């Protein structure tokens, strides 16, 4: 999916704003109505040349509950753990009306991602939409705690650009957050081994290649899933900034083989730890392989010594269509 245009002029603008604030002895408070608590608010400051919003800072996707004239309205902000529970939400336009017309991307009008704050639980769901614009989906989350709900969509009334909004979801019960798993090159799930080649660099596009094998043999008959042979989501540890990266080829392309490798291109917004979730389909079932990657300011990051594979059972991978 396309990303919103990158915006420049931040350094000069920030210096101007802070200098002016110092001169008058005060700073105006920001309006947090369009962001979640603890996330980065959208910054829109003018340059010395009088630029407007085109010179604003770009905020990574998924950190805002409202952006570009659209908001997400979660009608079920708290659910129980360990049982199938319905989640309802709507996407609202600038006038507060539920959006009912979307552009189909990757075979769906809207992609719904749920992830626990410690990134040990992950769901990729495709809810159904009522005629009034309300989305519905049932989910069973195994652990309590704070979750982030992401809605990835492209409104038909827009300019064709997609966006990802995020909001918090509370799952009742006792919660003990887990540390981010170490970076290792392989992930095992349901008898499959997925090997990652490549790293993330802050601010630079890097290729990530995943190779799928089963019982020591390469899987060469992957099935299409959402128009490709793999679907990748990357979340930044801590604030859960959302990177939605596309495969470098599509299923059905005569030059694209159905395995054993699937490649993507991704750009990390900052040097930090990220959690990667690769969905792939084989023998009629979608599975998810999980990886931790440390993005640096250029250069590769070596996997932890003595570690060889991560068991992807730590992140739930049911709930796919």
QUICORVEN-V57166 format. One record per helix or strand of 3 or more residues. SS is the DSSP state (@ for helix, = for strand). FROM is the first residue (numbers start at 1). LEN is the number of residues. If there is no record, write none. Layout:
SS:FROM:LEN + SS:FROM:LEN
This chain:
@:10:15 + @:32:3 + @:53:3 + =:70:5 + =:78:3 + =:85:8 + =:110:7 + =:122:4 + =:134:6 + =:145:9 + =:163:10 + =:186:4 + =:192:6 + =:204:11 + =:231:6 + =:242:4 + =:261:8 + =:273:10 + =:285:10 + @:312:3
